[in-house]
């Protein structure tokens, strides 16, 4: 095989190193060019480029006519941001939504989406222009206050950052997901942020706590009420990370007059909550009767009334309880997880991501603002000096006007006249050109006076600017003054109220559950249902091949504990188990069960059928749960900790060795001894006093000693002398073992060999007793 001629160009590199290098390049690109905002102007690259196109290229500022969004998106993509048009238009839409930004940067005309959750219309249908406050982010571009760079194809220049005149990052907040990091900064009130900036200028060592005297907390566009304590808020602002709990605000219906029902009105919702899905949640709760006092939820929001969600109640006195339930079960209460990560420049303006606290964010903006104002003044001073230089040339010529006119009349053209003027007067080329371009009418006495007055004003202004530039204090004073003016111009009232965690009232889940007697049916395949009255277990409807494991009597205010063979207990409220005449639902729909795990037992917590907890000296309260495993281990554990509803992952009641499983679990009520039976037809009978009571889930002790090829198939608790163990052997015959023949022995032995030829299949479960509710009612 011939060797390619360009083999000397082949380089062998480490796959891991090359992968690492390329992934880091990708991550760096996403972090800097897409997902994270710049701490200085609070914008991501796509937002900055959209606004620059609107301001610089298209000139659609606050006073201009709206232009099609398709034009704006197209110019942004074509000239500065070579990405998908959908992503660019989405960024444009978000900047126009008054329910997304606290101070919208784009004034949209048309459908830009709604808080209901409806999407914006296509870019060809909508129009936009910049808002007045958006101009404050770019108005100083003409003073060369920020660095410019080439666009992606080197045909145009774009700003590296916008010369923002207010801390947009805090005022409008931001969200973004980068590679390995994310950002989530809430919006704030413009007036509060500016007052905090002014305080930080005057007190450069101010702490976060001092700044929070001005910034009370986030100020969301749709209002809401913050119910996080001041101390927790301070921790969030000091670390740049943490959760802020926000809930909807409500009040009695002010338009209640003339209505039959008792209504309350939700007037604000947490940030980023769409009212469309929220109304579906509220409607579902009302329709399902999970909250009987809630009859209906109606969205009456409009431009005139604002956000207005009417909740119709049976009784106005239950408003607090109803709202406590809705806060817990709907989006009317949300956590805003703050992550103040942004791009921060170093002394060479190289950007790197960092998580900042409140003071660091304000300080970074103010340092940038000081630098911007300095560059603006330097630019203005340079322009003033150019003009002063020209005006000084006029002054020189006016003092020798007759000679100048004579020179000009006798010259052979503009260039000749310029040379002769420079020889006759102490002026340079720019001054000579300006003199020669001067209109004749301006050499009148009146015009000469005006030019001299202008020179005087320009010199005074230049002197003032030089004095400011020479003093850092004066520069800071100017920054503070301009911030205050902007705050006075655009500031408005807070929309989000500040509360505390003391307002959070826990909802009692049993408050609206109607107490009624019922039966919970559990099958061996783990299917559940709730049935009122049962005449016969055989008549219950179950899936083919399945069988009833237990029927548990209980009230709808109680719980049922399901014990799985992997040592996990799942506790469900009875009212959450579906009432059905069909098959019901699998338990796996309500909890997270492992593959192949089966339910071996179920227990009711109804005090009429299961004894209540009773303290037992210094030990855990009775009753106790007796557990036996396939490897012959036994243990007892208090049932107390399993009564309350569990999470989906359940609670451990037994810790198993590898390959072991639970084969028996039941409550010890008045029993004193127990049988254990094995697959090899061994039976052991010992006292329950030999079984240790554990303070928590464990592996227990040896109940029966097994051969390597044997296993325990189950157990039985014995209360009366007549209690008998029944088993099915391998020949499908039913055998009985009484206590007289198999007396009590010590725990941990091999037991008695009950059959030399045939093993045991399984232990016969006792008949399922049914409760006659009429006798109890």
N, C-alpha and C positions, 0 to 999 in steps of 0.2 A: 504494500500500500504506500503510495507516494506521500511524503511529508509536505504539508502546506507551506507555501513560501513565507507566510506571515507568522510562523510559529514563534518568532522572536518577540512578537507583540502580545503573546499570551502571558497573563500573570496569574499565578496560583495564590489564592488568598484563603484565609480561614472562613468557613461558612458561618460560624457563630459570630465572628468579629464583623463580617460584612453585614449580616442580618442585624446585628446590634447597631451598627453605624447607620444603616438605612432606616431602621425603625426610629432611632433618635432624631434623624433628619425629618422624618414624617411627623413625629410628635412635636418637634420644635416648630414646624410649619403650622400645624393645627393650633398650637398654643398662641403663637404670635400673629398669625394671619387670619384666624377665624374666630376662635371661641372666647378668648379672654379680652376684656376691655382695658384700655389704657387709663391709668389712674388720673392722668392730667385732663383729658376731655371726656372720660367716661364712655367712650365709644369703641365698638369693634370696627375692624377695617371696612366691612361692608357698609355699616351705617355711616362712617366717616365719608366714604366715597360717594354714597348716594347724596348726602347733604352737600358735598363739594360740587357735584354735578349740577344740582338744583341751584346753588348759589352762584358758582363761577361760570359754568358753561351755559346754562339755560336762563339764568337770571330770574328764576321764579321765587322771588322773596315774598315777604308778607303782603306787600302792596301790589304784587303783580297778578296777572291773570293765571288761573289754574291751567296746568298742562297735563296731557294724558300720561298716566303712570307707565304705559308701555314705552313711551319716549324716554322717560326718566330711567327705567330699568334697562332699556336698550343701550342708552348712552353710557350708563354705568358699566355694563358688561363689556361693551365694545372698547371703551377708552381706559378703564381703570381696574375692573374686577372681573377677570375672565372665569366666571363660574356660571352655574345654571341660573336661568332667568327666574325660575320658581323660587329659589332661595333668596335672590335679590328682592323680588317683589314682596316676599313674605316679610323680610326685614323692613321694607318701606311701609307695609301695612301696619306692622307693630308700632312704628314710630308715629302713626296717625291715630291710634286707638286711645281714647281718653280713659278707658278702663284698664289699660296696660301701663301707660306712662303717667306719672303724676303731672308732668308738664309736657304734653305732646309736642314733638318737634316738627311734625308735618300736619298741615291743614288739608284734610282729605275731603273730596267732593264725590259722593256716590257711596256705594256699599263697601265699607271697610271692615265688615264683620260686626258682631254684636256680642254683648255679654251673655246672650242666650246660648251662644255656641255656634251660630251660623257663620260659615266662612265668608271671606271677602269675595266680591265679584272679580272677574278676570281683569287683568291690567288694561285691556283695551276699552273697558267700560268706565274705569275710575280716573279721576283727575286729582292733582295735588299741587300744593305750593308749600313753602316753608312757613312756619309760624314766626311771630315776632321774636319770641324768646330763642328760637333756633338761630336767628340772626346774631344773637349775642355770642354764639359759639364761633362765628366766622367773620364778624365785621372787621376785625383787626388784621385779616389776611393782607389787606392792601398796604399795611405798614411793614411787611416782611418780618413779622414777629416770630414765625416758625420756619424750620428748615423745609425745603422742598426736595423731592426726589423724582427720578424718572418713573413713568408708568411701566407696565410690564413689557411694552414693546419699544420704549425709548423715544416715543413721539410727543409726549406731553409731560408736564410736571404736575405733581400732586403733593399736598402737604403731608408730612410725616405725622403730624398731630394738629388738631384745630386749636386756635388760640382762645380757648374757652374763657368766658368772663365770669362763670359761676361753676360750682362743683357738680357737674352733671352726673357724675358717677353716683353720688349720694342722693341727689334730687330725684333722678329717674330710676336708679337701681339697674340691675342687669341680671341675666341668667345665661349660663352657657356650660357646655360639657366639652372638655378638651381631652387629651390623652393622659390618663393617670391623674387628672385633677378636674375640678369643676368650680363654678362660681355661682353664687346666689345672693345678691345684695338687694335689700328691700328699698323702695323709694322713700323719700323723706320730704318734709315741708321746706320749700325754698327759703322762706323767711327765717325759719329756725336755723337752717344750715348756714346761712350768711351771717346771722348773729353770732353763731359759734366761731365762724372764721374771723370775724372782727375781734372777738374776745381772744382768740389764739394769736392774732397779730399783736394785740396789746399786752398779752401775757404769754410769751413764747414757751414758758415752762408749764403751761396749763395741763392738768391731768384729764383723763377721760371723764372722771366723775364731775369735774368742773364744767367740762363742755356739755355734759348731759343736763346742766341747768338750762341750756338753750335748746338742745335737741332732746325732746321728751321721749322719742321713740320713732319707729317707722310711721309714715303717713301714706296710707294706701289710697289709690284713686277711688275705690268704691267704698271707702270708709271702713267699717268694722270697729271692733273694740278689742284692744290688747288686754289680755288678762294674765300677763306674766308680771311677776313682782319686779319692783324697781331694782332689787339686788340682782336678780337673774338677768334683767336687761343690761345692767352694768357689766356683768360677766361677759355677756355676748359682745358688747362694744369694746371691752378690754382685750378680748381674745380674737375677735373677728370671726367667731364661730359659736353656734348654739341655736337653740330653738326658741321661737317666739310664738306663743299661742294667741290666735286671733279668732274671735267669734262674731257672728252676725249680731246686729242691734235690732231690737224690737220695741214696740210700744202698743198700748191699746189703740184700736182703730179710731183715728180722729174723724173719720167719715162714717162712724157707726150709726149716726142718727137715722132712724127710720128702718133699720134692718132688724130682722127677727133674731138672728143668731148673735152670739158673743164672739167678736173677732179680735184678733191681734194682727199687727202688721210688721213684717220684717222690712226694715228700711235700709239695711246695708248688709253686705256679705263679705266673707274673707277674700283676700287677694287671689286672683286666678280661678275663682270658683265661677263656673258657667251656670247660669240660672236654668238652662234647658234641662241638663241632667239632674240638677237639684230638684226641679219641679217633678221630674219622674220619680225621684226618691220619695219626696213628700207624698205624691199621689199614691205610690205603692204602699206606704205606711198607712195612709187613710183607708185605702181599699181593702187591705189585708186585716184591718182591725187590730194591728199590733199595738196601736195606741188608741183605745176606744174614744178618748176625749177629742181626738182630732177627726173632724168630719170631712173636711175638704181643704185643699190648698189651691189658691187661684192667683195667677200672675196678672196683676193690674198695672204693671210698669208702663210708663209713657214718658215722653219728653217733658210734659207739663208736671206730672206727679213724681218723676224720678223712679227709683227702684221701689216697688211696692208689691210685696208678696203677702196676700191676705190668707191667714189661717183661721178657718171656721172651727170654733170649739163648742162643746156641749155646755160648758160652764166656764165663765171668765175667771173664776177663782182658781182654776187649774192651770192657768197660763204658765206659771213658774215651773211646774212639774212637766208640762208638755215641752217647754223649751229645753229643760234639762235632758229629756229623752232625745230630742232632735239634735242637740249639741253633740251627744254621744254617738248617735247612729247615722248622722247625715253630714254633709259637707258644710253645715252651718258653723262648724268649728274646725279649724285647721291649724297645723303647726307650720310656721314659716321657718325653714332651716337655713340660717344665715351661714354663708361661707364667703367671707370677704377676700377672695383671691382675685388679683388683678396684675397687670403688667406695670412694673415700676422701673423708671430709668435710673441708671447710676450717674456718676459725674460726667461720663462721656456719652450719655444718652443712649446707652445700650440697655435694652429692655430685658427683664427677667421676671418670672411670676413670683409673687409673694402674697402671703396672707397678712393683711394689715388690720390694726385696730382703728377705732374712730379717729384718734388723734393723728395717727400716721397717715391716714387717707387725707385728712384736712391739711396736714403739714405738707404732704407731697403736692397737693393742688396749689397751696399758697406759694411754695418755692417756684413752681412753674409759672404762677401768675406774676410773681416778682420779676422773673426772667423775661416774661412776655412784655410787661409794662416797660421794663428797661429797654428792650429792643425796639418797642414802639417809639419811645422818647428819642432814642438814638437815631431812628429813621427820620422822625419829624425834625430833629435838630439838623441832620444832614441836609434835608430839603430846605430848611430855613437858611442855612449857611450858603447854600447855592443861590437862593433868591437874594440874600443880603449882598452877596458878591456882585450880582447883576445890578442891584439898586445902587451900590457904591460906585459902579462904573457910570451909571446915569448921573450921580451926584458930581463926579469929576467933570463929565462933559458939560453939564449945565453951567458949571463955573467958567467954562471957556467955550460957550456955545457958538459965538461968532466965528472963532477959529475953526471949530469942528465943522460948521456948515460950509465954510470956505474950502476946507480940505475935501469934503465929500463932493462938492460941486466940481472941483477940479480933478477928481480921480477918474480912472479909466474903467471902473467897475467896482463891484462889491469887494472883491479880494484886494484890489489896489487901495480902495478906501480904508479897509481894515488895517492894512500894513501901515499906511500913513498915519492913521489915528493912533496906533500903538507906539509909533515913533514920537508923536507929538504929545501924547498923554500917558500917564502911568497906569495903563490898563492892559489886560491880557486878551487873548483871542475870544473866549466866550463873552466877555464884556463888550468887545468891539462888535461881534455879531449881533448881540442884543440891541446895541445902539443903532446899528444899521437897519435892524428889523423894526425899530420904533416908528409908529405912525406919526406923520407930521403934526397932527392936531395935538399930540401929547407934549409938544414943546411950548405949549401956551403956558402962561403964568399959573393958571389954575391947575393944570395937569401936573406941572412941575411941583407944586405944593402938595398935591396928592401923593406923588411918588415919594417925596421926602417924608411925608407923614407915614407912609407904608414902611419906609426904611426904619423909621424910629420905632414903630410897633414891632417889626420883625426883630430888631436888635433887643428890645425889651423881652420879647417872648423867648428868644434864644438864651438870654441871660437867665431867665426863670427856669428853663429846662436844664441848663447846665448846673444850676444850683440844686435842682432835684436829683440829677444824676450823681452829683458829688456827695450826696447824703443818703445813706441807706435808710435812715429814719424817715426822711421825706418821701422816699420811694414807698416804704410801707404805709405811710399815711395816705398816699395817693391810692394805693391798692385798697386800703380800708374804705376810703371815701367812695371809690367807684363801686365796691361791693355793696355798700349801704344804699347808694342810689339805685342800683339794680334791684335790691331787695324791696325798696319802697315802690318801685315801678311794677314789679311782677309778683310780689308776695301776696299770699291769700291765707285764709283761715285753714286750720287743721281739719281734716275730714275723719281721721281715725281717732277715736276716743281712747284715753288711757285709763285702764282699770287696774285690778290686782287679782291675784289668785284667790283671794277671799270671796270673790264673786262666784267662783266655781262651785256649784251645788251638785253633789253626787245624785244621780238618778237611781231611785229604788226600782229595780227591775220587776219586783212583784206588785208594784203599786196598781197596775191596771190588768193584772192577770186574774181572770175570773176563776175562783176556786171551785173545782169540780172533781169528782172522783172518776178515775179512769183506770185502764189496764195497759201496761206497756208489754207488747209481744216482741220477743227476741227469738230469732231462729239460729240454728247451728251455722248457717252460712253468713250470719251477721246482718240480717235484715231486720228493720225496726218499724213498728207502727203503734199507733195509739188507738185503742178500741174502748168504747163505753162499757157495754155489758157483754159477757161471753157466756153462752149456755154450755158449750162443750169445746174442749181444745181441738178435737177432731174436726170440728166444723170451721175452724179458722182457715182463711184462704192464704196459702203459702205457695212459693214457687215449686215446680216439679223437682223432686229429688232432695228437697230441703225438709227440715222438720223443726218443730217448735222446741226451743231450748228452755225457755222459761216464760211465764206470764207474771208480771210484777204489778201488784196493786199499788196505786199511789194517787196523790192529789196533784193537780197541775201546778201547785206551789213547791213541790218537792223535786228531787233529782233522782236519777238512776245511774248506778255505777256499773260499767261494763269492764270485765276483767279479761284481758287477752292472755294467750299462752306464752307471750314473750315477756311477761312480768310487768305490763303497762296497764294502768287503770284509766279509763276515760269516763268523766262524769258530765252528763248532759241534763239540763233542766227539762222536766217532763213536758212543759209547754212548747219546747222546740222540737219535740218528736212529732212527726206528722200524724194527724188523725186520718185514718184511711180504712176503707173496707177492702182495699186491694192488697198488693204485696208490701206496700210501704216503701221505705228507702234503705239503701245500704248504710251501715254505720260509717263506712269509709267516706261518705259524702260530708260527714260532719267532723271527722277527725283524720289525722295522718297516721295510717297504719302501715307497717312494713309488709313487704310481699310475703304471702303465705301465712300471715298471722291470723289466728282464729280466736273467736270469743269462746271462752270455756264456762263463763258464769256471768250472771248479772244480779245486782242487788238493789232493792229500793231503799230510800232514806226516809220514807214515810214513817213517822214515829208510831203509828198504829200497828206497824208490822215489823219494824226494826227498832230495837231499843235505842233510846237517846244516849248520848255520851254521859258516862258516870265516872268521875275521878276515882282511881283505884290506888289509894295510898300515895306513894311517891312515883308510881308508874303511870304509863299512858292510860287514858280513859278507856273503859270498855264500851261497846263490845269489841272483840278482837277478830281479825280475819286470819283463818288458818289456811296455809298454803302448802301444797305438796307438789314435787316435781318428778319428772320422768326418771331422774337418777336417784330417787329415793330421799331427797332432801325435804325437810319440813321446817316451818317457821310460823310464828304468830306476830301480827303487827296490828296496831290500833287502827280501827276503821275511821276514826275521827277526821283524819286529814284528807279523806276521800269524799266527804259529803258535799263540799262546795264545787260548783262547776269548774272544770279544768280547761286548759288551753287545748288547742287541737293536737298537740304532741302528747298530752296526757301526763300522768304521774307514775313513777315507778313504785310498785309494791313488792317487787322481788328482783334481786340481781342474780342472773343465771350464769352458770359456767358455760363455756363454749359447747354447743351441741345439746344443751339441756333445754327443757320447756316445762311450763306449768301444766299439770294435769288435773289439779283440783284446787278450788278456792271457795271458801264459804265462811259464814260467820259462826263463831262459837257463842251460842245463846245459853243453853243449860246443859250442854253435853260435857261428859267427863273423860271419855275414851274415844279411840278412833281405830278403824281398820285401814290397812294399806294392802293392795293386791298387786301382783306383778304378772307379766306376760308368761312367765315360766310356772305359773300356778302356785306361787308362794303367797301366804297371807300372814300378816303380823297384826297383833292387837296390843296397843300400849296406851298409857295414860297421857292425857293432854297436859298434865302438869310437867311432863318430861320435855315438852316442846318450849324452847326459849322464846320469850317475848322480846322482840327487837324494837329499838327506838326509831328505826328507819328501815328502808328496804335493804335486805342483805341476802346471803346465800343459805342461811339457816344451818341446821345440823342433820346428821344422818338419821333418817326415820327407819329405813330398812336397808340392810346390806345386800347389794346386788352382785350377781355374777356379771362378767364382762359382756355376755350376750343377752342379758335380761334388762327389763325396764319396768318401772311402776306404771300401771295403767289407770290408777285412780285411788280414791280414798273415800271413807265414809265416817261421819261423826255420829257417835252413839250417845243417846240420852237415857233410854229405858232398857231394862234387861231383855225386852222382847225385840229390840231393834236388831235387824238381820241384814247382812251383806249379801246382795244378789249379784252374780256375775254370769256372763255368757261365755261358754268355753268354745274351743275351736270346732267342736261338733255342733255348734249352735244350740246347745242345751243350756237351760237356765239352772244354776246351782245356787244353793242357799248356805250361808255360813253363820251359825249362831254364836252367841257369846259364851254359852256353856261349854261348847267343845273347844273353842279357841279363846282361852282365857288370856287375861292381861299379862304381858311379859315386859321386858325392858325394851326401850327404844334402841334401835341401831342393830338389832340382831338380823339373822337371815330369815326369820319367820318359819312357818310350818309349810311343808310341801303338801298342798291340798290334792294334787293329782299327779300320778307318776307318768301317765301316758299322754294326757291332753293338756294344753295350755289354755290361758284365758284370753279372750278377745277384748272384752270391755266390761265395765261395771254398769249394771242396770240403774238408770236414774230413777228416783222415786217419782210417783205420779205427781203431776202439777196440780196443786190445789187452786181452786177458783173461789174468789170472794163474792158473796152475795151482798151487793152494795145496799140493797133495800134494808137489810138488817142493821147496817151501820148508819144509814141516814135517818 
